[in-house]
């Protein structure tokens, strides 16, 4: 390794240390742990990423992967757990062994599922890679193998002093997909143009929209806005009162309640299934017990919601029967003719 490379590495480490904020990172990590206890694993992963940005400790990186693992975000979990093994050599050996075992099971699930391994190689090697399916801060430097669910993606590579580049990638089978992206150096003229364009955008002033004449004529004294003089108007007599009919509001409310309870039952069934799957990947006995408790709770909610939906369906059917069996009044037209105009009034229950 050359002296220049050693010097650059020392400067980068010193800069990262200067920017680190351990107290802020600990506060955010505590918020992440609270979210994890509340079963919001995606939120916990986002907070652990925020803690890592404040203080790049390997344990924060590992916790991001564990949170995504529990959230069944398999491609993201594989990315962060693999980075955990790369950076976490100084962590507790038993924990690293658990992470390594979990990563092996995770990659076996990815290989058997609808995922494509993508071998990413970039030039220059220090370029940063981002994928539109991941969060904006879920980037990685240099090349590595990532897993993507079957779909189309946009992969963007950036590096200081180089033109950024975005390519389309389609994951469609389980075969390894090689992805080679080389960036072109940005010329001095390009850099000057970019700075000038950004300066112009900051100085640009948006002109407010002009008021336009709506073209409405002013109202004449004693007349309307169309210019016609006002005068007595013969209005048709109101139709006779219709016979009272049962309100449709209770029937609609009961039907809406049935829909809500049915949706709750379906959601609870899905949550129970998700927690059952997560229990299979639990790294500790306490985590397994927690997932098992969640399965029992959501199964209870499912049963209660199903019974409530059935009872609501019976009530809704009775209320709609009352509304539909009520007699309706025949529509009776009424014609009014004056010297200036004629009008027809329809009276009845619709």
PyMOL commands that set and color helices and strands:
alter all, ss='L'
color gray80, all
select helices_A, chain A and resi 3-19+22-37+41-54+58-70+74-87+93-112+188-203+249-280+285-325
alter helices_A, ss='H'
color red, helices_A
select strands_A, chain A and resi 115-123+128-131+140-141+144-149+151-158+165-171+177-182+332-337+342-347
alter strands_A, ss='S'
color yellow, strands_A
deselect
rebuild
show_as cartoon
